[in-house]
Amino acid sequence: MTALLRFPAVGQRLATVVFIHGLGQTNDSWRSMIEWLARQLPRVEWVLPQASSRPVAVSAGQLRPSWFNIAALPPGDAEWDEAGVAASAAYIESIIQGEVQAGADPRRIVVAGFSQGGALGLLVALTSLHDLGGAASFSGWVPHRGREHIMHVHTEPTLPVFLGHGRQDTEIPPYYAEESIAFLRDVLRLRNLEVRRYERLGHAVFGGEMYDFVNWLLRVLHLSPVINGAP
């Protein structure tokens, strides 16, 4: 894995968000969005890992930044790159561990991600050794082949989870979100789910979704909003 992209908090750090990019992306491609989020949440530190490039089956074996191999979009129920998922999950967990060792309270660390990064982030948050502050997924899903492991490991029904999804998404269609919501709510019995469905949104994020995310973070991390340019 390559170097982290880090956006330090202004003044005292009160929370940390580990944000995981999607398939074929770089952490730097999220720079402008994270810079905007950082202005709304100045006391939050943002940590963006970068996936290594690897052959991706859905891209005819081309090398692309990827957290795990994927053969089709939408992904099939049986699809599962066990080695890739395990390595990437261990890497994200090591970042969390590093933040904790540096003094961060794990209950004030949120794991968030887009698409494949959202899937990985949910897997990590639901199986982490740490009692995390929350998980957020944008246009993501809970991989079917990882659910048995999640069910055996996950013991924290109060974990706050934010799920945002576009109703026009064709890469990870809305029924993936709905089915993942049902798993989190009915199987894991999570009690703190926030679900946002966006009518004209495809496989992307947009400003309204990020405002919803900011408000969710303010609430679950007990932060004060920026008022007149000051936290």
N, C-alpha and C positions, 0 to 999 in steps of 0.2 A: 504494500500500500504506500501511496505517496504522501507528501506533507499535508498537514492540516492547514486550513485557512481559518484564521481566528479574528473575530471582531470583539475586542475587549470592552467590558462595561465602562461606563463613565462614572468615576467615583467608586464608591463601594459596590462590589458585585453582590447582588442579592439572589441571583439565580443564573442557571446555565441552560442553554438549548443546544443540543447536538442535532444538526440538520443534515439529512442524508439525501444526496441528489439522486436523480433517476437514471435509468439505463441510457447510455450514450452521452451523458452530460458530464460536465466538470463542476467542481465546487465553485469555481470562479464564475460560471454562467449564472449563478444565483446572487452575485455580488450586489447588484442594484436593489434587488428585493430585500436582501438581508440588511443592507444599509438603511433602507426605509424602515424596516422592522426595528432596527437598533435605535433609530431616532424616536420611535414610539415607546420603546422600552430601554431607556439608557442604562438602567442598572442590571441589565441582563447581558451576559457574555454569550456570544454565538460561536460555536465550534463546528466547522464544516470539513468532514473527512472527504478524501478522494479515492474512488475505486480504481484499482489497477485495470489496464486494458487486457482483455482476454477474448478468445474466439466466442462469438455469440451465434447460436444456431439460427435464430430468427432472422439474423442479418447475413445468412449464407456463410457463416464461419468467419466473417470479418472481425478484426480486432476492434473492440469498442470498450469504453469504460463500463464495467458491469460488476454488480455485487454478486451475481450468480448467473449461470447460463440459463437461457430460456429459449424454448423451441418454437413457441407460437404466441401470438397475441390475438385474442385473449388467451391467457395461459390455461392449459388443460388441468383438470382436477388431479391427474396423476403426475403432473410435472413436478420434479423435485431434484435439483442439483444439490445433493446432500453435502458434498465436499465444499462447494462454493458457498452455500448458506452457512455452514459451520465456520468456515474461515472468516467470512465477513462478519458474522455475529460475534465471534470472538474478538475481532478487531474493534467493533463498536463498544463491546463490553470493556475492552482494555482502555478505551478513551474515557469511559465513565469512571473506571477505577482510577485513572490518572487524575481526573478532576477531583475525586474524593480524597485522594492522597494529597492533593494540593490545597485541601481545606474546604472543598465544596460539600454542602449537606446534600446527600443523594435525594432527599425528599424535595429538593429545589432544583433538580435536574430533570429536564424534559427531553425526550427523544422524539424528533419529528422527521418526516421525509415525504418525498414526492414519488408516486408510482412505485417502481421497484424499491426505491428508498423507503417509501411508506410501508411496504410489505416487510422489509427487513427491520425497520424501526419497531413495528408492532411485535414482531417475533422477539426482538431483543427485550423490549419493555415488559412483555408478558412472561419472560423466562429469566430475567436478570437476577443476579445475586443480591442486588440492591433494591431497597424500597424507594422507587423513583417517584418524582412529582407528577408525572403524566406522560402520555404519548399522543402524538398527532399524526394523522395520515391524510395526505391529499392525493386523490385519484389512486389510492392503493387498495390492498386487499389482504386477507389473512390466508396464506397458502394452505391448501387442504392437507398436504402431506406433512405439514408441521404442526397440525392441530392436536394430534395425539400426544406429542411431546409437551405442548403447551398445557394441555389438560392435566398431565402428570406433575408438572412443575409449578404452575401458577397457583398462588394461594392468596392473592391480594384483591378481593372484590371491590375495594374502594379506589383502585387506580383510575384517575381521571383520563378519559380518552376523547379526543376530538377527531371526528371523521368528516371530511369535506369531499364531495364528489359532484361532478357535472353530469346532468341528465343526458347530455349529448356526447358523452365519452364513448368512443368506439374501440379504443385500445384496451381499456379496463371498463367494460360496460357497467351501467348502474346496477344490474342484478348482482355483480360481484360485490359491490358495496352493501347491498341489502342482505345478501347471504352472510357476509362477514359481520354485519350488525347483529343478525340473528344469532350467530355463534357467540359473539361477545356478550350479548344480553341474556340469551336463553341457556347456553351451555356453561359459560364461565360465570354467569350471574353478575356481571359488572353493573354496578349501581350508579356510576357517574359517567354516563355516555352523553356526549353532545354531538348530534348528527346534523349536518347542513347539506342540503341538496340544492344545486344551482341550475336553474331551468335552461339557460342558453349556453352553458359552459361545456366545452369538450374536454380533451385530455390536457389540461392546463390549470393554472391558478390565475386568479384575478384579484383586483383590489378589494372588492367586497368580501371575498373569502379571507383575505389577509386581515381585514378589520375584525372579522369574526374571530380569527385566530388570536389576535392581540387581546381582544376582550376576554376570551377564554383564559389566556395566560395570566392576565391581570387577576382574574378570579381565583384560579387554582393555585397560583403562586402568592396570592395575597399581596400584590404590588399596587402602588398608587399610580394613576395615569399621569401623563404629561399634561400640565395645564399652563397655557400661555408660554410654552417653550421651556418650562422648568418642571423637573420631576417632583 
